[in-house]
Structure formats: structure tokens, C-alpha cells
Amino acid sequence: MGKIYTIVNQKGGVGKTTTSINLGAYLGQFGQKVLLVDLDPQANATSCLGIDRHQVENGTYEVLIGAKNPLDCVLFNARFKLSLMPSSPNLSGAEIEMIELSDREKRLKTIVQSLISRYDYILIDCPPSLGLLTLNGMIAAQDGVIIPVQCEYLALEGLGQLTQTLTRIRQGLCPELSIRGVLLTMYDGRTNLSADVMTEVQKFFQDKVFSTFVPRSIRLAEAPSFGMPISVYAPDSSGARAYRSLAMELLTADGVKFDPGQE
């Protein structure tokens, strides 16, 4: 059975989409069949992989409202070694349209469960909010959520709200919801602040914090404008090395055998 992870943080600009794309691409490079589900109406993951979000006619929105079969809405990129269920601005209307549905919080869970036999990993990229779409993403996270945390002071305040939300979901809709790991992003070893945030996050989440952390990287920031994951755009950059390391850390912890030299 494949793994389903949701990348979530209600704060924007922390590296959710960057993590979803680049973790997925490196898992693919290590021989895993990977599906990335873009659950964000901003469709940043879709755009970052070179797809015009305004041209998407078969994607997450159509699947969520039941207009399309999930398999008809998956695109495979052989160069990136990654499959994508793209998003579009239409998805912003899904929360309103889903309100009347009895299973509105679990629609995505049903969808990804129908696909998981075809993939080793499904990664869900959530919007920077705590609305119905993100709730769907978290409930669909069969194997836990991955929380990127930017190494800035305000990021710590947002974490408190997110953990409260996770607790409420466990108490109600999804008792099995777990935190798979916390990923420190935009780490700058030249500043005391980054070190302080790392210490605080490790103190709060303890063994849930990934050993890998992602440094600030110009190449990581540039890659989306070229429509490529960092594994293709700048494979020798510090950002590429970090996400390659994260993929290896995740695979090892998941008990998946892989060749570290395979790329």
C-alpha cells in the first residue's frame, strides 16, 4: 500500500509548494511512482511544473465536485518523474459548492484512496488557509501531515494555531490524523534567529522534526519561473541537495529500499 502525505501550514510563504514539488520529484528519481495533488486554488504547484493554470480543464476541482473521473485528471511528466493532478482558479468555488454535500470533509480522502494502489506516494499540496479544502487534505493524509516551517519568529505563532486545528480534527472527524514530520525551511546559518527557531521547533515537536533542513537558496526561488523542480533546474545546488536528502530520509524511515546512487 502506498503512502499518502499532506503538506500543510496555514501560513503562506513557508515552502509548502516548493516542498511538495521537490520532494515528489526526488522520490520519483529514487524509483517511486509519485502523484502530486494540487489542492490550492492559486495552483502554484501546477504553474511551477510548467502548466498554465488557466488552461486546466480536467483537474482537482472537477474531481472534487464529481464532474470527472480522477484518472482522467492526472498528467505524467516523464522528465520530472512525477504525476500531477493540476489545479485551476475554479477550485476557489469548490468550498462553496461542497458545503451542501454530506461527505464534504472526506471527498478528497475517497478520491486518493481510489488511486493509491497505482502509486507509491501521493503528496497533497494544501492552500495557505484552514478552510474546507485544507480540511479535506488533512483528513486524506492517511500517513500523516508534513509541516514546513520557515525559520522566522512569526512562523512559531502560526504553528500553535495549526496544532490546535489538528487536535480538533483528531477529536472529531479523523482520530487517526498524525504529524509525519516538521521540515525547517529557508534556514540561514548566518543568523541567530534561524538557530533559535530550530531549537524552539525541536523542543516543541521533538522527534517529529526531520533531520534535513532546507537552506535559503536562490536556485530554489528561481526554479518555479522555469517550470521545473530543482532536481532538473539546478541538481547541484544546496536546495537540490536538501530535498534529495529529505527524500532519502523519508524513504528510509518508511522502510522503502532504494539505491542512493539512482537518479
C-alpha positions in Angstrom: 0.0 0.0 0.0 1.3 3.4 -0.9 1.8 6.3 1.4 -0.4 9.5 1.4 1.1 12.6 2.9 -0.4 16.1 3.0 1.9 19.1 3.1 0.1 21.8 5.2 0.6 25.0 7.0 -2.0 27.8 7.1 0.8 30.4 6.9 1.8 31.3 3.3 5.3 31.5 2.1 6.8 28.8 4.2 7.7 26.4 1.4 4.7 24.1 1.1 4.5 24.0 -2.7 8.3 24.0 -3.0 8.4 21.0 -0.7 5.6 19.2 -2.4 7.2 19.6 -5.9 10.8 18.9 -5.0 10.2 16.1 -2.5 7.9 14.4 -5.1 10.5 14.8 -7.9 13.2 13.3 -5.8 11.0 10.4 -4.7 10.4 9.8 -8.4 14.1 9.9 -9.1 14.6 7.2 -6.5 12.2 4.9 -8.4 8.9 5.7 -6.7 5.6 6.3 -8.5 4.5 9.7 -7.2 1.3 11.6 -7.6 1.2 15.3 -6.6 -2.4 16.6 -5.9 -2.6 20.4 -6.2 -5.3 21.4 -3.8 -4.6 25.1 -3.9 -6.9 27.4 -6.0 -3.8 29.6 -6.6 -2.5 26.5 -8.5 1.1 27.3 -7.7 2.3 23.7 -7.9 0.6 23.4 -11.3 2.3 26.6 -12.6 5.7 25.6 -11.1 5.6 22.4 -13.2 5.2 24.4 -16.4 1.4 24.1 -16.8 -0.8 27.1 -17.5 -3.4 27.0 -14.7 -5.9 29.0 -16.8 -5.9 26.2 -19.4 -6.6 23.4 -17.0 -10.0 21.8 -17.8 -9.5 18.4 -16.0 -8.1 18.8 -12.5 -8.7 18.8 -8.8 -11.8 21.0 -9.0 -13.6 18.7 -11.5 -12.7 15.6 -9.5 -13.9 17.1 -6.1 -17.3 18.1 -7.4 -17.7 14.7 -9.1 -17.7 16.0 -12.7 -14.6 13.9 -13.8 -13.0 10.6 -13.1 -9.8 11.0 -11.1 -7.8 9.0 -13.6 -8.8 11.4 -16.4 -7.3 14.3 -14.5 -3.8 13.1 -13.9 -0.8 14.3 -16.0 2.5 12.4 -16.1 5.8 14.2 -16.8 8.5 11.6 -17.7 11.3 14.2 -17.4 10.3 15.2 -13.9 9.4 11.6 -12.9 6.2 12.9 -11.4 2.4 12.7 -12.0 0.2 15.7 -11.2 -3.5 16.3 -10.6 -3.5 20.0 -11.6 -5.4 22.9 -10.1 -7.1 25.9 -11.5 -8.7 29.1 -10.2 -12.0 27.3 -10.5 -11.1 25.4 -7.3 -11.8 28.5 -5.3 -15.5 27.9 -5.8 -15.3 24.3 -4.7 -15.6 25.1 -1.0 -19.0 26.8 -1.6 -20.2 24.0 -3.9 -19.2 21.3 -1.4 -21.0 22.8 1.6 -24.2 21.1 0.7 -22.6 17.7 0.3 -22.9 15.2 3.2 -19.4 13.9 2.8 -17.8 17.3 2.1 -14.9 16.9 4.5 -13.9 13.4 3.1 -14.3 13.8 -0.6 -10.6 14.0 -1.2 -9.9 11.0 1.0 -12.3 8.9 -1.1 -10.6 10.1 -4.3 -7.0 9.4 -3.2 -7.9 6.1 -1.7 -9.2 5.1 -5.1 -5.8 6.0 -6.6 -3.3 4.8 -4.0 -3.0 1.3 -5.5 -1.4 2.9 -8.6 1.2 4.9 -6.7 4.0 4.5 -4.0 3.4 8.1 -2.8 0.6 10.6 -3.1 1.5 14.1 -1.9 -1.2 16.7 -1.4 -0.3 20.4 -1.6 -2.7 22.4 0.5 -3.7 26.1 0.3 -2.4 28.6 2.9 -5.7 28.6 4.9 -7.7 26.4 7.2 -10.8 26.1 5.1 -12.7 23.1 3.7 -10.1 22.3 1.1 -7.3 22.1 3.7 -9.6 20.1 6.0 -10.1 17.6 3.1 -6.3 17.5 2.6 -5.7 16.7 6.3 -8.4 14.0 6.5 -7.0 12.4 3.4 -3.5 12.3 4.9 -3.5 8.5 5.6 0.1 8.5 6.8 0.3 12.0 8.3 0.9 15.6 7.6 4.3 17.2 6.7 4.5 20.7 8.1 7.1 23.1 6.5 8.2 25.8 9.0 10.0 28.9 7.8 12.9 29.9 10.1 11.3 33.1 11.2 9.8 34.2 14.5 6.2 34.7 13.3 6.2 31.1 11.9 6.2 29.8 15.5 3.0 31.7 16.3 1.2 30.1 13.3 2.3 26.6 14.4 0.2 27.0 17.6 -2.9 27.6 15.6 -2.2 24.7 13.3 -1.6 22.2 16.1 -4.9 23.3 17.7 -6.6 22.6 14.4 -5.0 19.2 14.2 -6.2 18.4 17.7 -9.8 19.4 16.9 -9.8 17.2 13.8 -8.5 14.3 15.8 -11.2 14.8 18.4 -13.9 14.9 15.7 -13.6 13.8 12.1 -10.3 11.9 12.0 -8.9 10.4 15.2 -6.0 8.7 13.3 -4.6 12.0 11.9 -0.9 12.3 12.8 2.1 14.5 12.2 4.6 12.7 9.9 7.2 15.4 10.3 8.1 19.0 10.6 10.5 20.5 8.0 12.5 23.6 8.7 12.8 25.7 5.5 14.6 28.9 4.5 17.3 28.2 7.1 20.1 30.8 7.2 23.1 29.6 9.2 24.5 33.1 9.4 21.6 34.3 11.7 20.9 33.6 15.3 17.2 33.7 14.5 17.3 30.5 12.4 19.2 28.7 15.1 16.7 29.9 17.7 13.7 28.8 15.6 15.3 25.4 15.0 15.8 25.0 18.8 12.2 26.0 19.6 10.7 23.8 16.9 12.8 20.8 18.1 11.8 21.5 21.7 8.1 21.5 20.8 7.9 18.7 18.2 10.9 16.6 19.4 11.5 13.6 17.3 8.9 14.7 14.7 11.4 17.2 13.2 13.2 16.0 10.1 17.0 15.9 10.4 17.1 17.5 7.0 16.5 21.2 6.8 16.2 23.4 3.7 18.5 26.4 3.4 17.7 29.7 1.7 18.5 29.2 -1.9 18.4 31.4 -4.9 18.2 28.4 -7.2 15.1 27.1 -5.3 13.5 30.5 -5.8 14.3 30.6 -9.5 13.2 27.1 -10.4 9.4 27.8 -10.5 9.8 30.6 -13.0 11.3 28.0 -15.4 8.6 25.4 -14.7 10.9 22.8 -13.3 11.6 21.1 -10.0 15.1 21.8 -8.5 16.2 18.3 -9.4 16.1 19.3 -13.1 16.8 23.0 -12.9 19.8 23.0 -10.6 20.6 19.5 -9.4 23.9 20.5 -7.8 22.5 23.4 -5.8 22.2 23.5 -2.0 18.4 23.4 -2.3 18.6 20.3 -4.5 20.9 18.5 -2.0 18.4 19.3 0.8 15.4 17.9 -1.0 17.3 14.9 -2.2 18.3 14.3 1.5 14.7 14.8 2.6 13.5 12.2 0.1 16.2 9.7 1.3 15.3 10.4 5.0 11.6 9.8 4.3 12.2 6.6 2.2 14.5 5.2 4.9 12.0 5.9 7.7 9.2 4.4 5.6 11.2 1.2 5.2 11.5 1.6 1.4 14.5 0.0 -0.2 16.2 2.3 -2.8 19.5 2.9 -4.4 21.0 6.2 -3.1 23.0 6.5 -6.4 19.9 6.2 -8.5 19.0 9.5 -10.2 
